[in-house]
Amino acid sequence: MKTAEKVTRVCPRCGIEYHGVPALSRIDNETLICPDCGTREALESIGISKEEQDKIVSIIHRNQAE
């Protein structure tokens, strides 16, 4: 029987601790990063500005809290 253990990781990109499933960095396709950095890398790849990325990540966090 599998047990759900909460694992704390530190994102090598932003340095922030996070829980949950990591994202695979688009930069090297090897490094595991936090979900927020994964979202930011995806948005960067389509030319979304830093300011707009901040808004999008904020909306994601707000909707996850509900």
PDB file as gemmi writes it, atoms N, CA and C in Angstrom:
CRYST1    1.000    1.000    1.000  90.00  90.00  90.00 P 1                      
ATOM      1  N   MET A   1       0.841  -1.180   0.000  1.00  0.00           N  
ATOM      2  CA  MET A   1       0.000   0.000   0.000  1.00  0.00           C  
ATOM      3  C   MET A   1       0.888   1.246   0.000  1.00  0.00           C  
ATOM      4  N   LYS A   2       0.600   2.168  -0.912  1.00  0.00           N  
ATOM      5  CA  LYS A   2       1.371   3.398  -0.988  1.00  0.00           C  
ATOM      6  C   LYS A   2       0.864   4.396   0.045  1.00  0.00           C  
ATOM      7  N   THR A   3       1.799   5.138   0.617  1.00  0.00           N  
ATOM      8  CA  THR A   3       1.407   6.199   1.537  1.00  0.00           C  
ATOM      9  C   THR A   3       1.755   7.540   0.903  1.00  0.00           C  
ATOM     10  N   ALA A   4       0.909   8.501   1.123  1.00  0.00           N  
ATOM     11  CA  ALA A   4       1.124   9.838   0.575  1.00  0.00           C  
ATOM     12  C   ALA A   4       1.959  10.643   1.560  1.00  0.00           C  
ATOM     13  N   GLU A   5       3.240  10.736   1.252  1.00  0.00           N  
ATOM     14  CA  GLU A   5       4.144  11.512   2.092  1.00  0.00           C  
ATOM     15  C   GLU A   5       4.347  12.879   1.476  1.00  0.00           C  
ATOM     16  N   LYS A   6       4.277  13.912   2.292  1.00  0.00           N  
ATOM     17  CA  LYS A   6       4.561  15.254   1.802  1.00  0.00           C  
ATOM     18  C   LYS A   6       6.066  15.463   1.803  1.00  0.00           C  
ATOM     19  N   VAL A   7       6.602  15.674   0.634  1.00  0.00           N  
ATOM     20  CA  VAL A   7       8.032  15.890   0.490  1.00  0.00           C  
ATOM     21  C   VAL A   7       8.260  17.380   0.253  1.00  0.00           C  
ATOM     22  N   THR A   8       9.182  17.946   0.997  1.00  0.00           N  
ATOM     23  CA  THR A   8       9.543  19.344   0.804  1.00  0.00           C  
ATOM     24  C   THR A   8      10.796  19.395  -0.054  1.00  0.00           C  
ATOM     25  N   ARG A   9      10.729  20.192  -1.089  1.00  0.00           N  
ATOM     26  CA  ARG A   9      11.876  20.375  -1.983  1.00  0.00           C  
ATOM     27  C   ARG A   9      12.210  21.861  -2.039  1.00  0.00           C  
ATOM     28  N   VAL A  10      13.426  22.161  -2.480  1.00  0.00           N  
ATOM     29  CA  VAL A  10      13.831  23.547  -2.715  1.00  0.00           C  
ATOM     30  C   VAL A  10      14.078  23.686  -4.208  1.00  0.00           C  
ATOM     31  N   CYS A  11      13.430  24.649  -4.802  1.00  0.00           N  
ATOM     32  CA  CYS A  11      13.572  24.878  -6.244  1.00  0.00           C  
ATOM     33  C   CYS A  11      14.950  25.455  -6.542  1.00  0.00           C  
ATOM     34  N   PRO A  12      15.705  24.825  -7.446  1.00  0.00           N  
ATOM     35  CA  PRO A  12      17.029  25.349  -7.783  1.00  0.00           C  
ATOM     36  C   PRO A  12      16.978  26.639  -8.593  1.00  0.00           C  
ATOM     37  N   ARG A  13      15.828  26.949  -9.149  1.00  0.00           N  
ATOM     38  CA  ARG A  13      15.710  28.169  -9.959  1.00  0.00           C  
ATOM     39  C   ARG A  13      15.402  29.396  -9.095  1.00  0.00           C  
ATOM     40  N   CYS A  14      14.437  29.265  -8.183  1.00  0.00           N  
ATOM     41  CA  CYS A  14      14.033  30.429  -7.383  1.00  0.00           C  
ATOM     42  C   CYS A  14      14.459  30.335  -5.921  1.00  0.00           C  
ATOM     43  N   GLY A  15      14.833  29.125  -5.457  1.00  0.00           N  
ATOM     44  CA  GLY A  15      15.296  28.940  -4.092  1.00  0.00           C  
ATOM     45  C   GLY A  15      14.197  28.813  -3.049  1.00  0.00           C  
ATOM     46  N   ILE A  16      12.950  28.738  -3.478  1.00  0.00           N  
ATOM     47  CA  ILE A  16      11.822  28.662  -2.555  1.00  0.00           C  
ATOM     48  C   ILE A  16      11.448  27.203  -2.300  1.00  0.00           C  
ATOM     49  N   GLU A  17      11.097  26.890  -1.040  1.00  0.00           N  
ATOM     50  CA  GLU A  17      10.632  25.550  -0.693  1.00  0.00           C  
ATOM     51  C   GLU A  17       9.219  25.358  -1.235  1.00  0.00           C  
ATOM     52  N   TYR A  18       8.937  24.135  -1.704  1.00  0.00           N  
ATOM     53  CA  TYR A  18       7.598  23.829  -2.195  1.00  0.00           C  
ATOM     54  C   TYR A  18       7.262  22.371  -1.920  1.00  0.00           C  
ATOM     55  N   HIS A  19       5.977  22.059  -1.972  1.00  0.00           N  
ATOM     56  CA  HIS A  19       5.459  20.703  -1.825  1.00  0.00           C  
ATOM     57  C   HIS A  19       4.777  20.343  -3.136  1.00  0.00           C  
ATOM     58  N   GLY A  20       4.570  19.105  -3.341  1.00  0.00           N  
ATOM     59  CA  GLY A  20       3.821  18.689  -4.516  1.00  0.00           C  
ATOM     60  C   GLY A  20       4.716  18.198  -5.629  1.00  0.00           C  
ATOM     61  N   VAL A  21       4.107  18.066  -6.783  1.00  0.00           N  
ATOM     62  CA  VAL A  21       4.784  17.501  -7.942  1.00  0.00           C  
ATOM     63  C   VAL A  21       5.647  18.566  -8.612  1.00  0.00           C  
ATOM     64  N   PRO A  22       6.923  18.277  -8.820  1.00  0.00           N  
ATOM     65  CA  PRO A  22       7.783  19.250  -9.484  1.00  0.00           C  
ATOM     66  C   PRO A  22       7.522  19.300 -10.989  1.00  0.00           C  
ATOM     67  N   ALA A  23       8.004  20.354 -11.613  1.00  0.00           N  
ATOM     68  CA  ALA A  23       7.944  20.494 -13.064  1.00  0.00           C  
ATOM     69  C   ALA A  23       9.340  20.208 -13.622  1.00  0.00           C  
ATOM     70  N   LEU A  24       9.401  19.789 -14.860  1.00  0.00           N  
ATOM     71  CA  LEU A  24      10.675  19.547 -15.528  1.00  0.00           C  
ATOM     72  C   LEU A  24      11.058  20.816 -16.274  1.00  0.00           C  
ATOM     73  N   SER A  25      12.256  21.337 -15.983  1.00  0.00           N  
ATOM     74  CA  SER A  25      12.703  22.574 -16.607  1.00  0.00           C  
ATOM     75  C   SER A  25      12.801  22.421 -18.118  1.00  0.00           C  
ATOM     76  N   ARG A  26      12.328  23.419 -18.821  1.00  0.00           N  
ATOM     77  CA  ARG A  26      12.432  23.450 -20.280  1.00  0.00           C  
ATOM     78  C   ARG A  26      13.849  23.798 -20.725  1.00  0.00           C  
ATOM     79  N   ILE A  27      14.636  24.338 -19.813  1.00  0.00           N  
ATOM     80  CA  ILE A  27      15.986  24.780 -20.168  1.00  0.00           C  
ATOM     81  C   ILE A  27      16.899  23.599 -20.487  1.00  0.00           C  
ATOM     82  N   ASP A  28      16.870  22.558 -19.621  1.00  0.00           N  
ATOM     83  CA  ASP A  28      17.757  21.407 -19.850  1.00  0.00           C  
ATOM     84  C   ASP A  28      17.036  20.061 -19.920  1.00  0.00           C  
ATOM     85  N   ASN A  29      15.731  20.064 -19.719  1.00  0.00           N  
ATOM     86  CA  ASN A  29      14.931  18.835 -19.722  1.00  0.00           C  
ATOM     87  C   ASN A  29      15.432  17.790 -18.731  1.00  0.00           C  
ATOM     88  N   GLU A  30      16.085  18.241 -17.660  1.00  0.00           N  
ATOM     89  CA  GLU A  30      16.577  17.331 -16.623  1.00  0.00           C  
ATOM     90  C   GLU A  30      16.278  17.820 -15.214  1.00  0.00           C  
ATOM     91  N   THR A  31      16.349  19.119 -15.006  1.00  0.00           N  
ATOM     92  CA  THR A  31      16.229  19.704 -13.680  1.00  0.00           C  
ATOM     93  C   THR A  31      14.770  19.791 -13.246  1.00  0.00           C  
ATOM     94  N   LEU A  32      14.513  19.335 -12.013  1.00  0.00           N  
ATOM     95  CA  LEU A  32      13.170  19.460 -11.449  1.00  0.00           C  
ATOM     96  C   LEU A  32      13.062  20.807 -10.740  1.00  0.00           C  
ATOM     97  N   ILE A  33      12.024  21.560 -11.077  1.00  0.00           N  
ATOM     98  CA  ILE A  33      11.803  22.892 -10.519  1.00  0.00           C  
ATOM     99  C   ILE A  33      10.394  22.959  -9.934  1.00  0.00           C  
ATOM    100  N   CYS A  34      10.117  24.021  -9.191  1.00  0.00           N  
ATOM    101  CA  CYS A  34       8.795  24.162  -8.583  1.00  0.00           C  
ATOM    102  C   CYS A  34       7.745  24.437  -9.661  1.00  0.00           C  
ATOM    103  N   PRO A  35       6.487  24.145  -9.356  1.00  0.00           N  
ATOM    104  CA  PRO A  35       5.420  24.388 -10.331  1.00  0.00           C  
ATOM    105  C   PRO A  35       5.345  25.841 -10.810  1.00  0.00           C  
ATOM    106  N   ASP A  36       5.607  26.801  -9.925  1.00  0.00           N  
ATOM    107  CA  ASP A  36       5.564  28.207 -10.339  1.00  0.00           C  
ATOM    108  C   ASP A  36       6.631  28.501 -11.389  1.00  0.00           C  
ATOM    109  N   CYS A  37       7.847  28.005 -11.171  1.00  0.00           N  
ATOM    110  CA  CYS A  37       8.915  28.230 -12.148  1.00  0.00           C  
ATOM    111  C   CYS A  37       8.615  27.502 -13.452  1.00  0.00           C  
ATOM    112  N   GLY A  38       7.988  26.330 -13.353  1.00  0.00           N  
ATOM    113  CA  GLY A  38       7.577  25.619 -14.557  1.00  0.00           C  
ATOM    114  C   GLY A  38       6.578  26.424 -15.357  1.00  0.00           C  
ATOM    115  N   THR A  39       5.629  27.030 -14.664  1.00  0.00           N  
ATOM    116  CA  THR A  39       4.644  27.879 -15.329  1.00  0.00           C  
ATOM    117  C   THR A  39       5.328  29.082 -15.963  1.00  0.00           C  
ATOM    118  N   ARG A  40       6.236  29.695 -15.219  1.00  0.00           N  
ATOM    119  CA  ARG A  40       6.949  30.868 -15.742  1.00  0.00           C  
ATOM    120  C   ARG A  40       7.783  30.519 -16.979  1.00  0.00           C  
ATOM    121  N   GLU A  41       8.470  29.364 -16.953  1.00  0.00           N  
ATOM    122  CA  GLU A  41       9.258  28.964 -18.122  1.00  0.00           C  
ATOM    123  C   GLU A  41       8.357  28.760 -19.339  1.00  0.00           C  
ATOM    124  N   ALA A  42       7.190  28.164 -19.125  1.00  0.00           N  
ATOM    125  CA  ALA A  42       6.248  27.958 -20.229  1.00  0.00           C  
ATOM    126  C   ALA A  42       5.768  29.302 -20.778  1.00  0.00           C  
ATOM    127  N   LEU A  43       5.440  30.222 -19.880  1.00  0.00           N  
ATOM    128  CA  LEU A  43       4.970  31.541 -20.313  1.00  0.00           C  
ATOM    129  C   LEU A  43       6.082  32.333 -21.005  1.00  0.00           C  
ATOM    130  N   GLU A  44       7.316  32.231 -20.489  1.00  0.00           N  
ATOM    131  CA  GLU A  44       8.457  32.895 -21.136  1.00  0.00           C  
ATOM    132  C   GLU A  44       8.635  32.391 -22.566  1.00  0.00           C  
ATOM    133  N   SER A  45       8.421  31.090 -22.760  1.00  0.00           N  
ATOM    134  CA  SER A  45       8.643  30.490 -24.080  1.00  0.00           C  
ATOM    135  C   SER A  45       7.690  31.033 -25.145  1.00  0.00           C  
ATOM    136  N   ILE A  46       6.580  31.617 -24.711  1.00  0.00           N  
ATOM    137  CA  ILE A  46       5.648  32.212 -25.679  1.00  0.00           C  
ATOM    138  C   ILE A  46       5.640  33.740 -25.606  1.00  0.00           C  
ATOM    139  N   GLY A  47       6.652  34.295 -24.935  1.00  0.00           N  
ATOM    140  CA  GLY A  47       6.847  35.739 -24.954  1.00  0.00           C  
ATOM    141  C   GLY A  47       6.027  36.553 -23.970  1.00  0.00           C  
ATOM    142  N   ILE A  48       5.528  35.924 -22.910  1.00  0.00           N  
ATOM    143  CA  ILE A  48       4.742  36.656 -21.912  1.00  0.00           C  
ATOM    144  C   ILE A  48       5.691  37.426 -20.994  1.00  0.00           C  
ATOM    145  N   SER A  49       5.388  38.683 -20.734  1.00  0.00           N  
ATOM    146  CA  SER A  49       6.245  39.535 -19.906  1.00  0.00           C  
ATOM    147  C   SER A  49       6.250  39.081 -18.449  1.00  0.00           C  
ATOM    148  N   LYS A  50       7.267  39.481 -17.719  1.00  0.00           N  
ATOM    149  CA  LYS A  50       7.406  39.157 -16.292  1.00  0.00           C  
ATOM    150  C   LYS A  50       6.190  39.650 -15.511  1.00  0.00           C  
ATOM    151  N   GLU A  51       5.727  40.852 -15.809  1.00  0.00           N  
ATOM    152  CA  GLU A  51       4.581  41.426 -15.108  1.00  0.00           C  
ATOM    153  C   GLU A  51       3.323  40.584 -15.335  1.00  0.00           C  
ATOM    154  N   GLU A  52       3.107  40.159 -16.566  1.00  0.00           N  
ATOM    155  CA  GLU A  52       1.942  39.340 -16.875  1.00  0.00           C  
ATOM    156  C   GLU A  52       2.074  37.955 -16.238  1.00  0.00           C  
ATOM    157  N   GLN A  53       3.293  37.423 -16.195  1.00  0.00           N  
ATOM    158  CA  GLN A  53       3.540  36.140 -15.523  1.00  0.00           C  
ATOM    159  C   GLN A  53       3.158  36.232 -14.052  1.00  0.00           C  
ATOM    160  N   ASP A  54       3.546  37.340 -13.413  1.00  0.00           N  
ATOM    161  CA  ASP A  54       3.205  37.543 -12.001  1.00  0.00           C  
ATOM    162  C   ASP A  54       1.691  37.506 -11.797  1.00  0.00           C  
ATOM    163  N   LYS A  55       0.947  38.147 -12.691  1.00  0.00           N  
ATOM    164  CA  LYS A  55      -0.511  38.161 -12.590  1.00  0.00           C  
ATOM    165  C   LYS A  55      -1.082  36.754 -12.750  1.00  0.00           C  
ATOM    166  N   ILE A  56      -0.570  36.017 -13.718  1.00  0.00           N  
ATOM    167  CA  ILE A  56      -1.075  34.667 -13.997  1.00  0.00           C  
ATOM    168  C   ILE A  56      -0.790  33.734 -12.827  1.00  0.00           C  
ATOM    169  N   VAL A  57       0.436  33.769 -12.300  1.00  0.00           N  
ATOM    170  CA  VAL A  57       0.788  32.916 -11.161  1.00  0.00           C  
ATOM    171  C   VAL A  57      -0.058  33.278  -9.949  1.00  0.00           C  
ATOM    172  N   SER A  58      -0.316  34.567  -9.752  1.00  0.00           N  
ATOM    173  CA  SER A  58      -1.167  35.016  -8.653  1.00  0.00           C  
ATOM    174  C   SER A  58      -2.583  34.457  -8.778  1.00  0.00           C  
ATOM    175  N   ILE A  59      -3.114  34.463  -9.987  1.00  0.00           N  
ATOM    176  CA  ILE A  59      -4.457  33.924 -10.228  1.00  0.00           C  
ATOM    177  C   ILE A  59      -4.481  32.427  -9.950  1.00  0.00           C  
ATOM    178  N   ILE A  60      -3.439  31.712 -10.372  1.00  0.00           N  
ATOM    179  CA  ILE A  60      -3.355  30.274 -10.107  1.00  0.00           C  
ATOM    180  C   ILE A  60      -3.368  30.010  -8.614  1.00  0.00           C  
ATOM    181  N   HIS A  61      -2.570  30.765  -7.860  1.00  0.00           N  
ATOM    182  CA  HIS A  61      -2.518  30.582  -6.396  1.00  0.00           C  
ATOM    183  C   HIS A  61      -3.859  30.877  -5.755  1.00  0.00           C  
ATOM    184  N   ARG A  62      -4.500  31.918  -6.210  1.00  0.00           N  
ATOM    185  CA  ARG A  62      -5.800  32.306  -5.655  1.00  0.00           C  
ATOM    186  C   ARG A  62      -6.833  31.202  -5.894  1.00  0.00           C  
ATOM    187  N   ASN A  63      -6.826  30.613  -7.072  1.00  0.00           N  
ATOM    188  CA  ASN A  63      -7.798  29.568  -7.404  1.00  0.00           C  
ATOM    189  C   ASN A  63      -7.472  28.241  -6.745  1.00  0.00           C  
ATOM    190  N   GLN A  64      -6.218  27.985  -6.404  1.00  0.00           N  
ATOM    191  CA  GLN A  64      -5.845  26.754  -5.699  1.00  0.00           C  
ATOM    192  C   GLN A  64      -6.281  26.814  -4.245  1.00  0.00           C  
ATOM    193  N   ALA A  65      -6.399  27.997  -3.691  1.00  0.00           N  
ATOM    194  CA  ALA A  65      -6.785  28.166  -2.287  1.00  0.00           C  
ATOM    195  C   ALA A  65      -8.277  27.900  -2.076  1.00  0.00           C  
ATOM    196  N   GLU A  66      -9.040  27.962  -3.131  1.00  0.00           N  
ATOM    197  CA  GLU A  66     -10.498  27.792  -3.020  1.00  0.00           C  
ATOM    198  C   GLU A  66     -10.889  26.351  -2.899  1.00  0.00           C  
TER     199      GLU A  66                                                      
END                                                                             
